[in-house]
Amino acid sequence: MTRKAPKSYAAIYDAIFGRIAQGQYRPIHRIGITTLAQALGVSTTPVREALRQLAGRDLVVERHREGFYLAPLNARAITSLYTAHELWMDRALQLRPAGGHRAGRQRSLWRLFDNRAAATGDAAIISIRRYVDDRLAVLRRHEATILADMGERAQLFADALTRDDPAMARDISHAFHARCRNVAGQLANAFEGQGNVPRI
């Protein structure tokens, strides 16, 4: 079965980002441009350009004469990213969302965070959110493995937003981010090996 080739640069970028977020690469393995281009049904030029854009967002690194590699994430960097995420989430919860907020039946805590950022209409928050979220996206699978109660936290956060209780939403956000920082070492080990670790 032949896959339909992506029709735009954005689709190529998204396809590569999706593979990175799904854990298809490890930091020690080179990302093969030719293999990736063949899998996407495109030439190597847009793949190389997309990888350079991803390097600009610190998701991959380009090594001179070696190629592209998944950017490493150690426990310290992961801790810093969660702290930055918590700070912009605090700011987003201080701002009244334009047109109100409808959490609906959303079960993903990260999607709720994204929706809240977008609802503020604040360009700085949206820009910071995208950078930090892209860097943390490579940990999503490992978070779900290590943190067993993500669905419960998402429901509590959604309920707080529905009740228009930003103080409660902040408390839930702080507890979540603190827990993520506490397991930063486990997340870093799982990311490096792209393996699973016990749930806690």
Accessible surface in RSA format (square Angstrom, percent):
REM  Atomic radii and reference values for relative SASA: ProtOr
REM  Chains: A
REM  Algorithm: Lee & Richards
REM  Probe-radius: 1.40
REM  Slices: 20
REM RES _ NUM      All-atoms   Total-Side   Main-Chain    Non-polar    All polar
REM                ABS   REL    ABS   REL    ABS   REL    ABS   REL    ABS   REL
RES MET A   1   236.48 122.5 149.12  98.7  87.36 208.0 126.91 107.9 109.57 145.2
RES THR A   2   133.51  95.0 104.69 106.1  28.82  68.7  73.63  98.9  59.88  90.5
RES ARG A   3   172.91  72.6 154.02  78.5  18.89  45.0  57.07  78.0 115.85  70.2
RES LYS A   4   161.37  78.7 130.16  79.9  31.21  74.3  89.17  80.3  72.20  76.9
RES ALA A   5    38.44  35.3  30.44  47.0   8.00  18.2  30.72  43.3   7.72  20.5
RES PRO A   6    31.96  23.3  13.30  12.1  18.66  67.8  22.64  18.7   9.32  57.9
RES LYS A   7   168.29  82.1 127.76  78.4  40.53  96.5  97.24  87.5  71.05  75.7
RES SER A   8    55.14  46.6  47.17  62.9   7.98  18.4  44.70  95.2  10.44  14.6
RES TYR A   9    94.35  44.0  84.24  47.9  10.11  26.3  85.01  63.9   9.34  11.5
RES ALA A  10    60.44  55.6  55.90  86.3   4.54  10.3  58.82  82.8   1.62   4.3
RES ALA A  11    37.75  34.7  28.58  44.1   9.17  20.9  34.25  48.2   3.50   9.3
RES ILE A  12     8.47   4.8   8.47   6.3   0.00   0.0   8.47   6.1   0.00   0.0
RES TYR A  13    21.59  10.1  21.59  12.3   0.00   0.0  21.47  16.1   0.12   0.1
RES ASP A  14    87.13  61.0  80.31  79.9   6.82  16.1  26.57  62.5  60.56  60.4
RES ALA A  15    31.84  29.3  16.85  26.0  14.98  34.1  28.92  40.7   2.92   7.7
RES ILE A  16     0.00   0.0   0.00   0.0   0.00   0.0   0.00   0.0   0.00   0.0
RES PHE A  17    42.60  21.3  42.60  26.4   0.00   0.0  42.60  25.8   0.00   0.0
RES GLY A  18    20.35  25.1   0.00   N/A  20.35  25.1  20.35  55.9   0.00   0.0
RES ARG A  19    43.93  18.4  43.47  22.2   0.46   1.1   6.97   9.5  36.96  22.4
RES ILE A  20     1.17   0.7   0.06   0.0   1.11   2.7   0.06   0.0   1.11   3.0
RES ALA A  21    22.32  20.5  18.48  28.5   3.84   8.7  18.72  26.4   3.60   9.5
RES GLN A  22   110.23  61.6  97.79  71.5  12.44  29.6  36.27  77.2  73.97  56.1
RES GLY A  23    15.93  19.6   0.00   N/A  15.93  19.6   0.96   2.6  14.97  33.5
RES GLN A  24    98.04  54.8  64.85  47.4  33.19  79.0  32.60  69.4  65.43  49.6
RES TYR A  25    33.08  15.4  29.93  17.0   3.15   8.2  27.26  20.5   5.82   7.2
RES ARG A  26    74.06  31.1  73.75  37.6   0.31   0.7  17.95  24.5  56.11  34.0
RES PRO A  27     7.32   5.3   5.87   5.4   1.45   5.3   5.93   4.9   1.39   8.6
RES ILE A  28   102.06  58.1  79.14  59.0  22.92  55.2  83.25  59.9  18.81  51.0
RES HIS A  29    93.68  51.2  91.31  63.5   2.37   6.1  61.38  63.3  32.29  37.6
RES ARG A  30   137.14  57.6 113.97  58.1  23.17  55.2  16.01  21.9 121.13  73.4
RES ILE A  31     0.70   0.4   0.13   0.1   0.57   1.4   0.16   0.1   0.54   1.5
RES GLY A  32    23.94  29.5   0.00   N/A  23.94  29.5  15.61  42.8   8.32  18.6
RES ILE A  33    21.97  12.5  20.19  15.0   1.78   4.3  20.19  14.5   1.78   4.8
RES THR A  34    80.31  57.1  78.87  80.0   1.44   3.4  49.68  66.7  30.62  46.3
RES THR A  35    98.02  69.7  96.84  98.2   1.17   2.8  64.28  86.3  33.74  51.0
RES LEU A  36     4.79   2.7   2.00   1.4   2.80   7.0   4.24   3.0   0.56   1.5
RES ALA A  37     3.18   2.9   3.18   4.9   0.00   0.0   3.18   4.5   0.00   0.0
RES GLN A  38   134.37  75.1 110.04  80.4  24.33  57.9  45.48  96.8  88.89  67.4
RES ALA A  39    42.25  38.8  21.01  32.4  21.24  48.3  33.45  47.1   8.80  23.3
RES LEU A  40    16.13   9.0  10.47   7.5   5.65  14.2  14.29  10.0   1.83   4.9
RES GLY A  41    47.49  58.6   0.00   N/A  47.49  58.6  29.56  81.1  17.93  40.2
RES VAL A  42    32.89  21.6  12.12  11.0  20.76  50.0  22.18  19.3  10.71  29.0
RES SER A  43    70.94  59.9  53.43  71.3  17.51  40.3  53.43 113.8  17.51  24.5
RES THR A  44    44.96  32.0  42.96  43.6   2.00   4.8  21.22  28.5  23.73  35.9
RES THR A  45    87.43  62.2  86.89  88.1   0.54   1.3  56.76  76.2  30.67  46.4
RES PRO A  46    33.27  24.3  30.06  27.4   3.21  11.7  33.27  27.5   0.00   0.0
RES VAL A  47     0.00   0.0   0.00   0.0   0.00   0.0   0.00   0.0   0.00   0.0
RES ARG A  48    82.01  34.4  82.01  41.8   0.00   0.0  15.53  21.2  66.48  40.3
RES GLU A  49    75.35  43.3  75.35  57.0   0.00   0.0  28.31  54.8  47.04  38.4
RES ALA A  50     0.00   0.0   0.00   0.0   0.00   0.0   0.00   0.0   0.00   0.0
RES LEU A  51     0.00   0.0   0.00   0.0   0.00   0.0   0.00   0.0   0.00   0.0
RES ARG A  52   101.49  42.6  92.16  47.0   9.33  22.2  36.95  50.5  64.55  39.1
RES GLN A  53    98.74  55.2  95.61  69.9   3.14   7.5   9.30  19.8  89.44  67.8
RES LEU A  54     0.00   0.0   0.00   0.0   0.00   0.0   0.00   0.0   0.00   0.0
RES ALA A  55    27.04  24.9  16.05  24.8  10.98  25.0  16.35  23.0  10.68  28.3
RES GLY A  56    65.66  81.0   0.00   N/A  65.66  81.0  36.93 101.3  28.74  64.4
RES ARG A  57    58.10  24.4  57.22  29.2   0.88   2.1  17.01  23.3  41.08  24.9
RES ASP A  58    65.35  45.8  62.82  62.5   2.54   6.0  14.48  34.1  50.87  50.7
RES LEU A  59     0.40   0.2   0.15   0.1   0.25   0.6   0.15   0.1   0.25   0.7
RES VAL A  60     1.49   1.0   0.00   0.0   1.49   3.6   0.00   0.0   1.49   4.0
RES VAL A  61    52.06  34.3  49.51  44.8   2.55   6.1  52.06  45.2   0.00   0.0
RES GLU A  62    84.20  48.3  54.38  41.1  29.81  71.0  17.59  34.0  66.61  54.4
RES ARG A  63    99.17  41.6  93.48  47.7   5.69  13.5  33.34  45.6  65.82  39.9
RES HIS A  64   153.15  83.7 129.36  89.9  23.79  60.9 103.26 106.4  49.89  58.0
RES ARG A  65   222.81  93.6 170.44  86.9  52.37 124.7  73.51 100.5 149.30  90.5
RES GLU A  66    91.02  52.3  77.23  58.4  13.79  32.8  31.53  61.0  59.49  48.6
RES GLY A  67    19.88  24.5   0.00   N/A  19.88  24.5  16.78  46.1   3.10   6.9
RES PHE A  68     2.99   1.5   2.81   1.7   0.18   0.5   2.81   1.7   0.18   0.5
RES TYR A  69    22.37  10.4  22.37  12.7   0.00   0.0   4.28   3.2  18.09  22.3
RES LEU A  70     1.87   1.0   1.44   1.0   0.43   1.1   1.44   1.0   0.43   1.2
RES ALA A  71     5.63   5.2   5.17   8.0   0.46   1.0   5.17   7.3   0.46   1.2
RES PRO A  72    81.75  59.6  72.84  66.4   8.91  32.4  73.03  60.3   8.72  54.2
RES LEU A  73     5.31   3.0   0.08   0.1   5.23  13.1   1.06   0.7   4.25  11.4
RES ASN A  74    94.61  65.2  88.49  85.5   6.12  14.7  37.55  90.4  57.06  55.2
RES ALA A  75    38.09  35.0  35.65  55.0   2.43   5.5  35.65  50.2   2.43   6.4
RES ARG A  76   199.68  83.8 190.66  97.2   9.02  21.5  68.85  94.1 130.83  79.3
RES ALA A  77    36.22  33.3  28.92  44.6   7.31  16.6  35.70  50.3   0.53   1.4
RES ILE A  78     0.00   0.0   0.00   0.0   0.00   0.0   0.00   0.0   0.00   0.0
RES THR A  79    47.95  34.1  47.95  48.6   0.00   0.0  39.46  53.0   8.48  12.8
RES SER A  80    65.95  55.7  56.62  75.6   9.34  21.5  34.84  74.2  31.12  43.6
RES LEU A  81    20.09  11.2  19.60  14.0   0.49   1.2  20.09  14.1   0.00   0.0
RES TYR A  82     0.00   0.0   0.00   0.0   0.00   0.0   0.00   0.0   0.00   0.0
RES THR A  83    52.69  37.5  52.69  53.4   0.00   0.0  44.84  60.2   7.85  11.9
RES ALA A  84    35.16  32.3  30.21  46.6   4.95  11.3  33.22  46.8   1.93   5.1
RES HIS A  85     0.00   0.0   0.00   0.0   0.00   0.0   0.00   0.0   0.00   0.0
RES GLU A  86    20.89  12.0  20.89  15.8   0.00   0.0   4.64   9.0  16.25  13.3
RES LEU A  87   114.77  63.9 108.68  77.8   6.09  15.3 108.96  76.5   5.81  15.6
RES TRP A  88     9.61   3.9   5.41   2.6   4.19   9.8   9.14   4.9   0.47   0.8
RES MET A  89     0.00   0.0   0.00   0.0   0.00   0.0   0.00   0.0   0.00   0.0
RES ASP A  90    27.60  19.3  27.60  27.5   0.00   0.0   8.41  19.8  19.20  19.1
RES ARG A  91   109.67  46.0 108.21  55.2   1.46   3.5  37.71  51.5  71.96  43.6
RES ALA A  92     0.00   0.0   0.00   0.0   0.00   0.0   0.00   0.0   0.00   0.0
RES LEU A  93     3.62   2.0   0.00   0.0   3.62   9.1   0.00   0.0   3.62   9.7
RES GLN A  94   116.11  64.9  81.17  59.3  34.93  83.2  26.97  57.4  89.13  67.6
RES LEU A  95    43.29  24.1  41.65  29.8   1.65   4.1  43.09  30.3   0.21   0.6
RES ARG A  96   173.95  73.0 150.10  76.5  23.85  56.8  68.59  93.7 105.36  63.9
RES PRO A  97     7.71   5.6   4.53   4.1   3.17  11.5   4.53   3.7   3.17  19.7
RES ALA A  98    79.93  73.5  54.06  83.4  25.87  58.8  65.06  91.6  14.87  39.4
RES GLY A  99    77.68  95.8   0.00   N/A  77.68  95.8  45.22 124.1  32.45  72.7
RES GLY A 100    43.23  53.3   0.00   N/A  43.23  53.3  29.24  80.2  13.99  31.3
RES HIS A 101    32.69  17.9   8.60   6.0  24.08  61.6   8.55   8.8  24.13  28.1
RES ARG A 102   212.06  89.0 181.67  92.6  30.38  72.3  76.37 104.4 135.69  82.2
RES ALA A 103     6.57   6.0   0.01   0.0   6.56  14.9   0.72   1.0   5.85  15.5
RES GLY A 104    56.93  70.2   0.00   N/A  56.93  70.2  38.53 105.7  18.39  41.2
RES ARG A 105   217.56  91.3 195.31  99.6  22.25  53.0  83.01 113.4 134.55  81.5
RES GLN A 106    47.37  26.5  40.54  29.6   6.84  16.3   7.03  15.0  40.34  30.6
RES ARG A 107   149.38  62.7 140.27  71.5   9.10  21.7  57.89  79.1  91.49  55.4
RES SER A 108    44.67  37.7  36.66  48.9   8.00  18.4  30.51  65.0  14.15  19.8
RES LEU A 109     4.02   2.2   0.18   0.1   3.84   9.6   0.18   0.1   3.84  10.3
RES TRP A 110    17.89   7.2  17.89   8.7   0.00   0.0  17.89   9.5   0.00   0.0
RES ARG A 111   137.11  57.6 135.19  68.9   1.92   4.6  23.17  31.7 113.94  69.1
RES LEU A 112     0.13   0.1   0.13   0.1   0.00   0.0   0.13   0.1   0.00   0.0
RES PHE A 113     0.37   0.2   0.37   0.2   0.00   0.0   0.37   0.2   0.00   0.0
RES ASP A 114    45.04  31.6  42.79  42.6   2.26   5.3  13.29  31.3  31.75  31.7
RES ASN A 115    62.47  43.1  57.68  55.7   4.79  11.5  13.55  32.6  48.92  47.3
RES ARG A 116    10.98   4.6  10.98   5.6   0.00   0.0   0.00   0.0  10.98   6.7
RES ALA A 117     0.00   0.0   0.00   0.0   0.00   0.0   0.00   0.0   0.00   0.0
RES ALA A 118    64.10  58.9  50.16  77.4  13.95  31.7  50.59  71.2  13.51  35.8
RES ALA A 119    24.89  22.9  11.34  17.5  13.55  30.8  23.44  33.0   1.45   3.8
RES THR A 120    19.17  13.6   0.00   0.0  19.17  45.7   0.00   0.0  19.17  29.0
RES GLY A 121    57.36  70.7   0.00   N/A  57.36  70.7  28.19  77.4  29.16  65.3
RES ASP A 122    40.41  28.3  32.62  32.5   7.79  18.4  11.42  26.9  28.99  28.9
RES ALA A 123    80.87  74.4  68.44 105.6  12.43  28.3  73.26 103.2   7.61  20.2
RES ALA A 124    63.27  58.2  52.41  80.9  10.87  24.7  60.57  85.3   2.71   7.2
RES ILE A 125     6.59   3.7   6.59   4.9   0.00   0.0   6.59   4.7   0.00   0.0
RES ILE A 126    63.70  36.2  63.70  47.5   0.00   0.0  63.70  45.9   0.00   0.0
RES SER A 127    72.39  61.2  60.93  81.3  11.46  26.4  31.50  67.1  40.89  57.3
RES ILE A 128    85.10  48.4  81.58  60.8   3.52   8.5  85.10  61.3   0.00   0.0
RES ARG A 129    44.08  18.5  44.08  22.5   0.00   0.0   0.59   0.8  43.49  26.4
RES ARG A 130   111.25  46.7 111.10  56.6   0.15   0.4  25.10  34.3  86.15  52.2
RES TYR A 131    82.67  38.6  82.66  47.0   0.01   0.0  65.10  48.9  17.56  21.7
RES VAL A 132     5.15   3.4   5.15   4.7   0.00   0.0   5.15   4.5   0.00   0.0
RES ASP A 133     9.85   6.9   8.92   8.9   0.94   2.2   8.29  19.5   1.56   1.6
RES ASP A 134    18.25  12.8  18.07  18.0   0.19   0.4   0.33   0.8  17.92  17.9
RES ARG A 135    20.17   8.5  20.17  10.3   0.00   0.0   0.00   0.0  20.17  12.2
RES LEU A 136     0.00   0.0   0.00   0.0   0.00   0.0   0.00   0.0   0.00   0.0
RES ALA A 137    11.83  10.9  11.82  18.2   0.01   0.0  11.82  16.6   0.01   0.0
RES VAL A 138     2.97   2.0   2.16   2.0   0.81   1.9   2.16   1.9   0.81   2.2
RES LEU A 139     0.00   0.0   0.00   0.0   0.00   0.0   0.00   0.0   0.00   0.0
RES ARG A 140    58.66  24.6  54.19  27.6   4.47  10.6  41.67  57.0  16.99  10.3
RES ARG A 141    90.10  37.8  81.59  41.6   8.51  20.3  52.42  71.6  37.68  22.8
RES HIS A 142     1.00   0.5   0.70   0.5   0.31   0.8   0.46   0.5   0.54   0.6
RES GLU A 143     0.64   0.4   0.64   0.5   0.00   0.0   0.21   0.4   0.42   0.3
RES ALA A 144    53.52  49.2  48.43  74.7   5.09  11.6  49.39  69.6   4.13  10.9
RES THR A 145    30.42  21.6  27.36  27.7   3.07   7.3  15.43  20.7  14.99  22.7
RES ILE A 146     0.00   0.0   0.00   0.0   0.00   0.0   0.00   0.0   0.00   0.0
RES LEU A 147     1.29   0.7   0.22   0.2   1.07   2.7   0.22   0.2   1.07   2.9
RES ALA A 148    47.34  43.5  26.50  40.9  20.84  47.4  26.99  38.0  20.35  53.9
RES ASP A 149    37.05  25.9  35.20  35.0   1.85   4.4  15.84  37.3  21.20  21.1
RES MET A 150    33.70  17.5  32.20  21.3   1.50   3.6  32.54  27.7   1.16   1.5
RES GLY A 151    38.60  47.6   0.00   N/A  38.60  47.6  30.08  82.6   8.51  19.1
RES GLU A 152   120.89  69.4 113.65  86.0   7.24  17.2  46.39  89.7  74.50  60.8
RES ARG A 153    33.33  14.0  33.33  17.0   0.00   0.0   6.58   9.0  26.75  16.2
RES ALA A 154     0.00   0.0   0.00   0.0   0.00   0.0   0.00   0.0   0.00   0.0
RES GLN A 155    57.59  32.2  57.59  42.1   0.00   0.0  30.83  65.6  26.76  20.3
RES LEU A 156   101.18  56.3  99.37  71.1   1.81   4.5  99.47  69.9   1.71   4.6
RES PHE A 157     0.00   0.0   0.00   0.0   0.00   0.0   0.00   0.0   0.00   0.0
RES ALA A 158     1.93   1.8   1.86   2.9   0.07   0.2   1.93   2.7   0.00   0.0
RES ASP A 159    52.08  36.5  50.68  50.4   1.40   3.3   9.78  23.0  42.30  42.2
RES ALA A 160     0.00   0.0   0.00   0.0   0.00   0.0   0.00   0.0   0.00   0.0
RES LEU A 161     7.97   4.4   1.73   1.2   6.24  15.7   2.70   1.9   5.27  14.2
RES THR A 162    94.30  67.1  69.25  70.2  25.05  59.7  63.55  85.4  30.75  46.5
RES ARG A 163   141.20  59.3 112.25  57.2  28.95  68.9  73.09  99.9  68.11  41.3
RES ASP A 164    80.21  56.2  62.70  62.4  17.51  41.4  29.71  69.9  50.50  50.4
RES ASP A 165    45.38  31.8  42.28  42.1   3.10   7.3  11.35  26.7  34.03  33.9
RES PRO A 166    48.78  35.6  47.21  43.0   1.57   5.7  48.39  40.0   0.39   2.4
RES ALA A 167    54.31  49.9  52.87  81.6   1.44   3.3  53.66  75.6   0.64   1.7
RES MET A 168    81.03  42.0  78.92  52.2   2.11   5.0  66.19  56.3  14.84  19.7
RES ALA A 169     0.00   0.0   0.00   0.0   0.00   0.0   0.00   0.0   0.00   0.0
RES ARG A 170    64.51  27.1  64.51  32.9   0.00   0.0  11.32  15.5  53.19  32.2
RES ASP A 171    87.75  61.5  80.87  80.5   6.89  16.3  21.81  51.3  65.95  65.8
RES ILE A 172    19.01  10.8  15.16  11.3   3.84   9.3  19.01  13.7   0.00   0.0
RES SER A 173     0.23   0.2   0.00   0.0   0.23   0.5   0.23   0.5   0.00   0.0
RES HIS A 174    69.61  38.0  68.08  47.3   1.53   3.9  48.29  49.8  21.31  24.8
RES ALA A 175    53.99  49.6  40.41  62.4  13.58  30.9  49.40  69.6   4.59  12.2
RES PHE A 176     0.28   0.1   0.28   0.2   0.00   0.0   0.28   0.2   0.00   0.0
RES HIS A 177     0.00   0.0   0.00   0.0   0.00   0.0   0.00   0.0   0.00   0.0
RES ALA A 178    39.51  36.3  38.10  58.8   1.41   3.2  39.10  55.1   0.41   1.1
RES ARG A 179    56.20  23.6  53.37  27.2   2.83   6.7  24.56  33.6  31.63  19.2
RES CYS A 180     0.00   0.0   0.00   0.0   0.00   0.0   0.00   0.0   0.00   0.0
RES ARG A 181    63.66  26.7  52.20  26.6  11.46  27.3  17.17  23.5  46.49  28.2
RES ASN A 182   125.37  86.5  89.87  86.8  35.49  85.5  23.73  57.1 101.63  98.2
RES VAL A 183     6.80   4.5   5.57   5.0   1.22   2.9   6.80   5.9   0.00   0.0
RES ALA A 184     3.55   3.3   3.32   5.1   0.23   0.5   3.32   4.7   0.23   0.6
RES GLY A 185    33.82  41.7   0.00   N/A  33.82  41.7  27.79  76.3   6.03  13.5
RES GLN A 186    60.85  34.0  58.22  42.6   2.62   6.2  31.22  66.5  29.62  22.5
RES LEU A 187     0.00   0.0   0.00   0.0   0.00   0.0   0.00   0.0   0.00   0.0
RES ALA A 188    11.62  10.7  10.06  15.5   1.56   3.6  10.33  14.5   1.29   3.4
RES ASN A 189   107.21  73.9  95.69  92.5  11.52  27.7  21.67  52.2  85.53  82.7
RES ALA A 190     3.25   3.0   0.27   0.4   2.98   6.8   3.25   4.6   0.00   0.0
RES PHE A 191     0.45   0.2   0.45   0.3   0.00   0.0   0.45   0.3   0.00   0.0
RES GLU A 192    70.66  40.6  70.66  53.5   0.00   0.0  41.28  79.8  29.38  24.0
RES GLY A 193    38.03  46.9   0.00   N/A  38.03  46.9  22.21  60.9  15.82  35.4
RES GLN A 194    31.18  17.4  10.37   7.6  20.81  49.5   9.33  19.9  21.85  16.6
RES GLY A 195    33.50  41.3   0.00   N/A  33.50  41.3  33.31  91.4   0.19   0.4
RES ASN A 196   117.58  81.1  85.25  82.4  32.33  77.8  21.13  50.8  96.45  93.2
RES VAL A 197    34.59  22.8  27.44  24.8   7.15  17.2  31.80  27.6   2.79   7.6
RES PRO A 198   103.95  75.8  91.87  83.7  12.08  43.9 103.30  85.3   0.65   4.0
RES ARG A 199   142.70  59.9 117.20  59.7  25.49  60.7  48.60  66.4  94.10  57.0
RES ILE A 200    87.27  49.7  57.64  42.9  29.63  71.4  85.16  61.3   2.11   5.7
END  Absolute sums over single chains surface
CHAIN  1 A    10429.4       8463.3       1966.1       5524.3       4905.1
END  Absolute sums over all chains
TOTAL         10429.4       8463.3       1966.1       5524.3       4905.1
